[in-house]
Amino acid sequence: MGLHELSSVMLYIHPPLAIIGHILIFSFTFILMIIHNNHQNKIKHLGVLAWLFTFLGLVTGIIWAQLAWGSFWSWDPKETLTLILFSTFSTSLLFYFENKKKSALYFSLSSCVLVVITILISFILAGLHSFI
């Protein structure tokens, strides 16, 4: 990543959306684990917010990639893992809204693991999101 990419206004939009999405996924999963069944409807908005921020992080990343590199998608390890994360968390929400709470929890926990891997992958594999 060169100076051109880092001087973009997208630097102030895309990373915060992605980070907030990650935090909300962890929050949703944590609350889903500890809250009793009769109160679980209260967290549905948190799940939708986590999904929305993750989605917006993906969309703004796609826009930024097009502006910076001339391509919407490059199958960078972080891009690919984020797409898998988004799909996994979407599945979790689908199970949650179908009242299959145990399946929703398993997919939410998987999403949390994917968040950690998504963060660490930049330090392990070279790619467009490698900053060291």
Buried (B, 14 or more C-beta within 10 A) or exposed (E): EEEEBEEEEBEEBBBBBBEBBBEBBBBBBEBBEEBEEEEBEEBEEBBBBBBBBBBBBBEBBBBBBEEBBEEEEEEBBBBBBBEBBBEBBBBBBEBBEEEBBEBBBBBBBBBBEBBEBBBEBBEEEEBBBBEE
